[in-house]
Amino acid sequence: MGKQDNSFKVVHPNAAGIDVGSRSHMVAVDQSKENVREFGIYTKDHEELITYLYAQGIMTIAMESTGSYWQTLFSALQAAGFEVLLVPGNQTKNVKGRKTDVLDCMWIQKLHSLGLLSGSLLLSDSFQQLRTYYYHRSHLVEQSARYSSKMQKSLRLMNIRLDVAINDITGQSGMAVIEAILSGVRDPERLSALVSIRVKRPRQEITDALHGWWRDELLFELQACLEFYKLYEHKIKECDLVIEQLLIKFAPKMDITEVEQKQLKANKKRRDKHAPSFNLSHLAFNYFHTDLFAINGISYNTVLCLLTNMGHDLYKFPTAKSFACWLGLVPNNKISGGRIISNRTASGKNYIAKALRHAANSIGNQ
């Protein structure tokens, strides 16, 4: 009997491998060290790299993902007409002790030419835009909450316990009291009169909570924090407006029946403090053809996160199991000798997974 050919077949003969770096990119077009070239990170360097790949007859490229350094190069290569695969580092690990930039890019090129690499799932351009806006919005919300806490601390250090008298110092009553304090009002009776009658605390208790010791440095800090808080709140509204316009622009065209509209109204939930002001339930129904707010634990932020980070790209996953695996919410079983030696979930930062965990926790706390 003849010997069987167990060698790997070359699947992509015109393949290149790129090791992405923060200062330069190493490019291999074959398995010769002499042909490995280093390119810079500027736009002119990207253009030189594209010209070089054209000259070498390259058609498909694999590049290892490193932070956010890959994004501009990836977009430039795609726009130039190349087939580009973005692969995680766990697919391109080399033999221990063989770690140089030159060997790394050659190893990536070799694996890709043999068809041993699978690209990461990437969102369409429209949802990459929305995801960027969502990340920025999340940052604005975090900063707003930070300055709200600083205002609360400044008041507390002056023994003005507005946080005890009312639930939210950044609500209508709380903001009225803070602005009065900064305008020079010091009389607890006058300050308590600004609190809405809907506040359930006894009026005398509210008055007692607004009696304290005034300190110039803390009043200065309170003024600065209030200005920053208002600025971030304004920017959140601006960001919501842009997100709403893009969601409407990219939404699939469909008509909502009267029965479905009644169902959406029936499942309407209480808005969180930083819930978007636009009609999120209707937009989510257009994208997913179901009422997400009918699910227990689902909040406005959860739906907004799913819409802006995935949208109808959700249908790229063939099954719910594959989607859960991509989120990193399933055990990463490592089996040896017929038994599971580790089942820790894969590490990684996924905003959708984080939002779904919050939703699950809210159900558990009910």
C-alpha positions as a Python dict, from the first residue, in 0.01 Angstrom:
ca = {
    (1, 'M'): (0, 0, 0),
    (2, 'G'): (125, 350, -82),
    (3, 'K'): (193, 604, 189),
    (4, 'Q'): (-88, 842, 267),
    (5, 'D'): (-21, 1214, 216),
    (6, 'N'): (-76, 1373, 559),
    (7, 'S'): (71, 1711, 470),
    (8, 'F'): (-141, 2024, 492),
    (9, 'K'): (-277, 2157, 165),
    (10, 'V'): (-231, 2524, 76),
    (11, 'V'): (-581, 2672, 69),
    (12, 'H'): (-491, 3037, 12),
    (13, 'P'): (-181, 3062, -209),
    (14, 'N'): (-199, 3442, -230),
    (15, 'A'): (-218, 3507, 144),
    (16, 'A'): (-39, 3756, 367),
    (17, 'G'): (-3, 3776, 744),
    (18, 'I'): (19, 4099, 941),
    (19, 'D'): (132, 4134, 1300),
    (20, 'V'): (-33, 4456, 1416),
    (21, 'G'): (160, 4678, 1655),
    (22, 'S'): (117, 5015, 1820),
    (23, 'R'): (422, 5165, 1643),
    (24, 'S'): (456, 4954, 1329),
    (25, 'H'): (306, 4661, 1138),
    (26, 'M'): (508, 4356, 1026),
    (27, 'V'): (394, 4202, 698),
    (28, 'A'): (480, 3857, 560),
    (29, 'V'): (377, 3751, 210),
    (30, 'D'): (553, 3411, 219),
    (31, 'Q'): (778, 3203, 445),
    (32, 'S'): (1098, 3388, 360),
    (33, 'K'): (1242, 3618, 627),
    (34, 'E'): (1398, 3835, 357),
    (35, 'N'): (1053, 3926, 226),
    (36, 'V'): (915, 4038, 564),
    (37, 'R'): (865, 4414, 562),
    (38, 'E'): (788, 4666, 833),
    (39, 'F'): (543, 4950, 773),
    (40, 'G'): (454, 5249, 985),
    (41, 'I'): (116, 5341, 1130),
    (42, 'Y'): (38, 5664, 944),
    (43, 'T'): (-201, 5697, 651),
    (44, 'K'): (84, 5725, 397),
    (45, 'D'): (228, 5403, 542),
    (46, 'H'): (-106, 5229, 493),
    (47, 'E'): (-107, 5342, 130),
    (48, 'E'): (247, 5208, 81),
    (49, 'L'): (144, 4879, 242),
    (50, 'I'): (-155, 4845, 8),
    (51, 'T'): (66, 4918, -297),
    (52, 'Y'): (316, 4656, -179),
    (53, 'L'): (43, 4391, -134),
    (54, 'Y'): (-93, 4464, -482),
    (55, 'A'): (255, 4420, -627),
    (56, 'Q'): (293, 4083, -451),
    (57, 'G'): (-39, 3957, -589),
    (58, 'I'): (-195, 3922, -243),
    (59, 'M'): (-569, 3857, -236),
    (60, 'T'): (-645, 3761, 125),
    (61, 'I'): (-493, 3883, 451),
    (62, 'A'): (-501, 3766, 812),
    (63, 'M'): (-417, 4007, 1090),
    (64, 'E'): (-401, 3950, 1463),
    (65, 'S'): (-622, 4176, 1671),
    (66, 'T'): (-435, 4396, 1918),
    (67, 'G'): (-640, 4644, 2121),
    (68, 'S'): (-781, 4902, 1883),
    (69, 'Y'): (-466, 4938, 1670),
    (70, 'W'): (-602, 4712, 1397),
    (71, 'Q'): (-914, 4912, 1314),
    (72, 'T'): (-780, 5181, 1081),
    (73, 'L'): (-558, 4937, 891),
    (74, 'F'): (-841, 4685, 867),
    (75, 'S'): (-1076, 4946, 717),
    (76, 'A'): (-809, 5064, 471),
    (77, 'L'): (-739, 4708, 350),
    (78, 'Q'): (-1108, 4630, 311),
    (79, 'A'): (-1165, 4951, 115),
    (80, 'A'): (-874, 4851, -111),
    (81, 'G'): (-1057, 4530, -206),
    (82, 'F'): (-869, 4269, -1),
    (83, 'E'): (-1037, 3988, 187),
    (84, 'V'): (-934, 4054, 546),
    (85, 'L'): (-963, 3819, 844),
    (86, 'L'): (-929, 3949, 1197),
    (87, 'V'): (-819, 3667, 1426),
    (88, 'P'): (-776, 3658, 1806),
    (89, 'G'): (-440, 3585, 1961),
    (90, 'N'): (-542, 3239, 2085),
    (91, 'Q'): (-554, 3119, 1723),
    (92, 'T'): (-204, 3238, 1637),
    (93, 'K'): (2, 3114, 1931),
    (94, 'N'): (341, 2993, 1815),
    (95, 'V'): (579, 2736, 1961),
    (96, 'K'): (711, 2848, 2299),
    (97, 'G'): (1045, 3027, 2272),
    (98, 'R'): (987, 3144, 1913),
    (99, 'K'): (861, 3493, 1975),
    (100, 'T'): (973, 3775, 1748),
    (101, 'D'): (773, 4016, 1533),
    (102, 'V'): (918, 3863, 1216),
    (103, 'L'): (835, 3506, 1318),
    (104, 'D'): (491, 3611, 1437),
    (105, 'C'): (381, 3757, 1104),
    (106, 'M'): (531, 3461, 916),
    (107, 'W'): (339, 3222, 1143),
    (108, 'I'): (15, 3410, 1080),
    (109, 'Q'): (79, 3396, 705),
    (110, 'K'): (147, 3024, 721),
    (111, 'L'): (-166, 2944, 923),
    (112, 'H'): (-379, 3155, 692),
    (113, 'S'): (-237, 3003, 374),
    (114, 'L'): (-323, 2657, 512),
    (115, 'G'): (-678, 2766, 596),
    (116, 'L'): (-636, 2715, 971),
    (117, 'L'): (-766, 3056, 1081),
    (118, 'S'): (-1124, 3172, 1126),
    (119, 'G'): (-1209, 3540, 1135),
    (120, 'S'): (-1386, 3715, 1420),
    (121, 'L'): (-1742, 3834, 1375),
    (122, 'L'): (-1743, 4203, 1284),
    (123, 'L'): (-2044, 4428, 1272),
    (124, 'S'): (-2154, 4608, 960),
    (125, 'D'): (-2039, 4968, 918),
    (126, 'S'): (-2376, 5106, 1026),
    (127, 'F'): (-2370, 4926, 1359),
    (128, 'Q'): (-2006, 5006, 1417),
    (129, 'Q'): (-2117, 5370, 1406),
    (130, 'L'): (-2400, 5305, 1651),
    (131, 'R'): (-2173, 5110, 1883),
    (132, 'T'): (-1927, 5401, 1894),
    (133, 'Y'): (-2211, 5637, 1989),
    (134, 'Y'): (-2329, 5392, 2256),
    (135, 'Y'): (-1980, 5366, 2410),
    (136, 'H'): (-1957, 5745, 2416),
    (137, 'R'): (-2303, 5769, 2572),
    (138, 'S'): (-2205, 5519, 2842),
    (139, 'H'): (-1900, 5732, 2922),
    (140, 'L'): (-2119, 6043, 2949),
    (141, 'V'): (-2361, 5865, 3183),
    (142, 'E'): (-2072, 5749, 3404),
    (143, 'Q'): (-1932, 6102, 3425),
    (144, 'S'): (-2275, 6245, 3502),
    (145, 'A'): (-2318, 5996, 3788),
    (146, 'R'): (-1969, 6079, 3911),
    (147, 'Y'): (-2043, 6450, 3944),
    (148, 'S'): (-2381, 6376, 4102),
    (149, 'S'): (-2194, 6180, 4371),
    (150, 'K'): (-1945, 6463, 4418),
    (151, 'M'): (-2229, 6713, 4468),
    (152, 'Q'): (-2383, 6481, 4724),
    (153, 'K'): (-2049, 6454, 4907),
    (154, 'S'): (-1995, 6832, 4909),
    (155, 'L'): (-2338, 6883, 5065),
    (156, 'R'): (-2283, 6604, 5316),
    (157, 'L'): (-1951, 6757, 5433),
    (158, 'M'): (-2146, 7075, 5510),
    (159, 'N'): (-2405, 6855, 5690),
    (160, 'I'): (-2669, 6946, 5433),
    (161, 'R'): (-2836, 6604, 5414),
    (162, 'L'): (-3034, 6660, 5098),
    (163, 'D'): (-2965, 6297, 5003),
    (164, 'V'): (-3164, 6184, 5308),
    (165, 'A'): (-3451, 6428, 5261),
    (166, 'I'): (-3519, 6333, 4897),
    (167, 'N'): (-3444, 6026, 4688),
    (168, 'D'): (-3254, 6197, 4404),
    (169, 'I'): (-3064, 6522, 4454),
    (170, 'T'): (-3053, 6572, 4075),
    (171, 'G'): (-3431, 6565, 4044),
    (172, 'Q'): (-3646, 6874, 4009),
    (173, 'S'): (-3662, 6950, 4383),
    (174, 'G'): (-3296, 6868, 4446),
    (175, 'M'): (-3170, 7089, 4165),
    (176, 'A'): (-3393, 7375, 4282),
    (177, 'V'): (-3244, 7352, 4633),
    (178, 'I'): (-2882, 7330, 4507),
    (179, 'E'): (-2922, 7628, 4275),
    (180, 'A'): (-3080, 7828, 4559),
    (181, 'I'): (-2788, 7743, 4787),
    (182, 'L'): (-2539, 7855, 4522),
    (183, 'S'): (-2735, 8178, 4471),
    (184, 'G'): (-2687, 8264, 4841),
    (185, 'V'): (-2996, 8127, 5019),
    (186, 'R'): (-2905, 7987, 5360),
    (187, 'D'): (-3239, 7981, 5546),
    (188, 'P'): (-3355, 7617, 5588),
    (189, 'E'): (-3721, 7723, 5580),
    (190, 'R'): (-3681, 7892, 5241),
    (191, 'L'): (-3484, 7598, 5104),
    (192, 'S'): (-3739, 7339, 5223),
    (193, 'A'): (-4017, 7541, 5058),
    (194, 'L'): (-3854, 7461, 4721),
    (195, 'V'): (-3906, 7087, 4772),
    (196, 'S'): (-4213, 6951, 4593),
    (197, 'I'): (-4516, 6857, 4801),
    (198, 'R'): (-4499, 6513, 4640),
    (199, 'V'): (-4196, 6432, 4857),
    (200, 'K'): (-4328, 6209, 5136),
    (201, 'R'): (-4084, 6323, 5405),
    (202, 'P'): (-4233, 6547, 5676),
    (203, 'R'): (-4170, 6914, 5604),
    (204, 'Q'): (-3995, 6965, 5940),
    (205, 'E'): (-3755, 6678, 5869),
    (206, 'I'): (-3668, 6831, 5530),
    (207, 'T'): (-3603, 7165, 5703),
    (208, 'D'): (-3377, 6999, 5961),
    (209, 'A'): (-3185, 6820, 5682),
    (210, 'L'): (-3111, 7156, 5514),
    (211, 'H'): (-2955, 7313, 5823),
    (212, 'G'): (-2575, 7290, 5818),
    (213, 'W'): (-2240, 7471, 5822),
    (214, 'W'): (-2143, 7661, 5509),
    (215, 'R'): (-1785, 7639, 5381),
    (216, 'D'): (-1656, 7840, 5088),
    (217, 'E'): (-1431, 7566, 4945),
    (218, 'L'): (-1715, 7315, 4942),
    (219, 'L'): (-1955, 7564, 4787),
    (220, 'F'): (-1695, 7630, 4517),
    (221, 'E'): (-1667, 7256, 4453),
    (222, 'L'): (-2046, 7223, 4448),
    (223, 'Q'): (-2074, 7500, 4187),
    (224, 'A'): (-1813, 7338, 3961),
    (225, 'C'): (-1971, 6993, 3993),
    (226, 'L'): (-2315, 7131, 3912),
    (227, 'E'): (-2184, 7293, 3593),
    (228, 'F'): (-2013, 6971, 3484),
    (229, 'Y'): (-2326, 6770, 3566),
    (230, 'K'): (-2545, 6994, 3351),
    (231, 'L'): (-2292, 6979, 3068),
    (232, 'Y'): (-2285, 6598, 3065),
    (233, 'E'): (-2664, 6577, 3084),
    (234, 'H'): (-2688, 6809, 2783),
    (235, 'K'): (-2436, 6597, 2590),
    (236, 'I'): (-2631, 6279, 2672),
    (237, 'K'): (-2941, 6432, 2512),
    (238, 'E'): (-2739, 6533, 2205),
    (239, 'C'): (-2602, 6179, 2176),
    (240, 'D'): (-2953, 6031, 2212),
    (241, 'L'): (-3072, 6246, 1923),
    (242, 'V'): (-2797, 6115, 1694),
    (243, 'I'): (-2860, 5753, 1800),
    (244, 'E'): (-3232, 5789, 1735),
    (245, 'Q'): (-3172, 5929, 1385),
    (246, 'L'): (-2935, 5644, 1296),
    (247, 'L'): (-3164, 5375, 1437),
    (248, 'I'): (-3452, 5511, 1231),
    (249, 'K'): (-3230, 5531, 923),
    (250, 'F'): (-3107, 5170, 947),
    (251, 'A'): (-3435, 5017, 1073),
    (252, 'P'): (-3602, 4755, 850),
    (253, 'K'): (-3921, 4878, 688),
    (254, 'M'): (-4225, 4720, 850),
    (255, 'D'): (-4575, 4823, 963),
    (256, 'I'): (-4691, 4778, 1320),
    (257, 'T'): (-5053, 4666, 1352),
    (258, 'E'): (-5296, 4815, 1602),
    (259, 'V'): (-5286, 4496, 1810),
    (260, 'E'): (-4907, 4511, 1827),
    (261, 'Q'): (-4917, 4880, 1920),
    (262, 'K'): (-5155, 4804, 2208),
    (263, 'Q'): (-4923, 4525, 2320),
    (264, 'L'): (-4624, 4760, 2316),
    (265, 'K'): (-4815, 5015, 2527),
    (266, 'A'): (-4927, 4745, 2770),
    (267, 'N'): (-4569, 4633, 2829),
    (268, 'K'): (-4438, 4986, 2870),
    (269, 'K'): (-4197, 5006, 3162),
    (270, 'R'): (-4091, 5280, 3397),
    (271, 'R'): (-3809, 5483, 3253),
    (272, 'D'): (-3473, 5491, 3427),
    (273, 'K'): (-3304, 5821, 3494),
    (274, 'H'): (-3084, 5801, 3185),
    (275, 'A'): (-3324, 5607, 2964),
    (276, 'P'): (-3333, 5747, 2608),
    (277, 'S'): (-3618, 5989, 2546),
    (278, 'F'): (-3719, 5845, 2206),
    (279, 'N'): (-3962, 5558, 2144),
    (280, 'L'): (-3724, 5268, 2199),
    (281, 'S'): (-3990, 4995, 2213),
    (282, 'H'): (-4115, 5067, 1859),
    (283, 'L'): (-3762, 5075, 1718),
    (284, 'A'): (-3670, 4749, 1892),
    (285, 'F'): (-3985, 4587, 1753),
    (286, 'N'): (-3884, 4693, 1401),
    (287, 'Y'): (-3543, 4531, 1439),
    (288, 'F'): (-3629, 4212, 1628),
    (289, 'H'): (-4000, 4160, 1539),
    (290, 'T'): (-4084, 4099, 1903),
    (291, 'D'): (-4157, 4307, 2212),
    (292, 'L'): (-3842, 4286, 2424),
    (293, 'F'): (-4003, 4484, 2705),
    (294, 'A'): (-4241, 4194, 2766),
    (295, 'I'): (-3943, 4006, 2915),
    (296, 'N'): (-3893, 4042, 3289),
    (297, 'G'): (-3575, 4225, 3389),
    (298, 'I'): (-3525, 4392, 3051),
    (299, 'S'): (-3464, 4765, 3095),
    (300, 'Y'): (-3428, 5052, 2851),
    (301, 'N'): (-3051, 5035, 2876),
    (302, 'T'): (-3052, 4660, 2799),
    (303, 'V'): (-3257, 4714, 2482),
    (304, 'L'): (-3050, 5017, 2378),
    (305, 'C'): (-2730, 4816, 2425),
    (306, 'L'): (-2862, 4526, 2214),
    (307, 'L'): (-2985, 4761, 1941),
    (308, 'T'): (-2668, 4968, 1909),
    (309, 'N'): (-2418, 4684, 1958),
    (310, 'M'): (-2586, 4423, 1740),
    (311, 'G'): (-2914, 4528, 1574),
    (312, 'H'): (-3025, 4300, 1292),
    (313, 'D'): (-2667, 4167, 1270),
    (314, 'L'): (-2803, 3934, 1539),
    (315, 'Y'): (-2931, 3713, 1258),
    (316, 'K'): (-2574, 3636, 1152),
    (317, 'F'): (-2576, 3374, 1429),
    (318, 'P'): (-2733, 3046, 1316),
    (319, 'T'): (-2852, 2945, 1665),
    (320, 'A'): (-2906, 3090, 2010),
    (321, 'K'): (-2623, 2868, 2135),
    (322, 'S'): (-2374, 3024, 1896),
    (323, 'F'): (-2486, 3372, 2007),
    (324, 'A'): (-2444, 3281, 2374),
    (325, 'C'): (-2100, 3139, 2296),
    (326, 'W'): (-1998, 3462, 2121),
    (327, 'L'): (-2113, 3657, 2428),
    (328, 'G'): (-1891, 3442, 2648),
    (329, 'L'): (-2184, 3327, 2861),
    (330, 'V'): (-2134, 2952, 2821),
    (331, 'P'): (-1881, 2732, 3002),
    (332, 'N'): (-1551, 2692, 2820),
    (333, 'N'): (-1517, 2321, 2893),
    (334, 'K'): (-1167, 2172, 2881),
    (335, 'I'): (-1187, 1794, 2884),
    (336, 'S'): (-897, 1558, 2946),
    (337, 'G'): (-913, 1190, 3028),
    (338, 'G'): (-1289, 1192, 2991),
    (339, 'R'): (-1349, 1449, 3264),
    (340, 'I'): (-1388, 1826, 3271),
    (341, 'I'): (-1078, 1985, 3421),
    (342, 'S'): (-1197, 2345, 3374),
    (343, 'N'): (-1522, 2512, 3276),
    (344, 'R'): (-1449, 2878, 3332),
    (345, 'T'): (-1621, 3112, 3088),
    (346, 'A'): (-1397, 3280, 2835),
    (347, 'S'): (-1253, 3615, 2943),
    (348, 'G'): (-1346, 3926, 2750),
    (349, 'K'): (-1539, 4250, 2768),
    (350, 'N'): (-1876, 4237, 2595),
    (351, 'Y'): (-2127, 4514, 2661),
    (352, 'I'): (-2425, 4297, 2560),
    (353, 'A'): (-2320, 4021, 2799),
    (354, 'K'): (-2281, 4278, 3077),
    (355, 'A'): (-2629, 4421, 3008),
    (356, 'L'): (-2784, 4072, 3008),
    (357, 'R'): (-2615, 3989, 3339),
    (358, 'H'): (-2767, 4305, 3490),
    (359, 'A'): (-3107, 4196, 3357),
    (360, 'A'): (-3065, 3850, 3513),
    (361, 'N'): (-2964, 4006, 3847),
    (362, 'S'): (-3270, 4231, 3845),
    (363, 'I'): (-3493, 3925, 3798),
    (364, 'G'): (-3319, 3751, 4087),
    (365, 'N'): (-3372, 4055, 4312),
    (366, 'Q'): (-3746, 4072, 4245),
}
